[in-house]
Amino acid sequence: MALDQLLIEILVDPEDKQPLWYFEGDEVLYNPRLQRRYEIRDGIPILLISEGVAVGDEEHAAYEGRREAAVETGTGGAGAAGS
């Protein structure tokens, strides 16, 4: 279930209060600054610091690559938040 675009635009990381990248296919919101992802369960973003999952450099690079590709192609599906 895709998140509403308005919701994506207003969601921020609970720790640094900055925008998140949305990856619809993975059902996650991602904070590239803290390298932390948050799951979306049953259409509900779980934005609790304790529920965030730290990602390693390899996964971080993959998210950045997907974000860059989405911006370049204009697909906007990946990483629409914080554009």
ZIQUI-V27662 format. One record per backbone hydrogen bond with DSSP energy under -0.5 kcal/mol. NH is the residue of the N-H (numbers start at 1). CO is the residue of the C=O. E is the energy in kcal/mol with one decimal. If there is no record, write none. Layout:
NH,CO,E + NH,CO,E
This chain:
8,4,-2.2 + 9,5,-2.0 + 10,6,-1.1 + 10,7,-0.7 + 11,7,-1.6 + 13,18,-2.7 + 17,13,-1.7 + 20,11,-0.7 + 21,30,-3.2 + 23,28,-2.6 + 24,22,-0.6 + 24,77,-0.8 + 26,23,-0.5 + 27,23,-1.1 + 27,24,-0.7 + 28,23,-1.5 + 29,38,-2.6 + 30,21,-3.2 + 31,36,-3.2 + 32,30,-0.7 + 35,31,-0.9 + 36,31,-1.8 + 37,53,-2.5 + 38,29,-3.2 + 40,27,-2.2 + 41,39,-0.5 + 41,44,-2.4 + 42,40,-0.5 + 44,41,-1.9 + 45,43,-0.5 + 46,39,-2.7 + 47,45,-1.2 + 48,46,-1.0 + 51,48,-1.6 + 52,48,-1.0 + 52,49,-0.9 + 53,37,-2.9 + 54,52,-0.6 + 55,35,-2.6 + 60,56,-2.5 + 61,57,-2.5 + 62,58,-1.8 + 63,59,-2.3 + 64,60,-2.5 + 65,61,-2.4 + 66,62,-2.3 + 67,63,-2.6 + 68,64,-2.7 + 69,65,-2.4 + 70,66,-2.1 + 71,67,-2.2 + 72,68,-2.6 + 73,69,-2.2 + 74,70,-1.1 + 75,70,-1.1 + 76,70,-1.1 + 79,22,-5.4 + 79,77,-0.6 + 80,22,-0.7 + 80,77,-0.6 + 83,80,-1.1
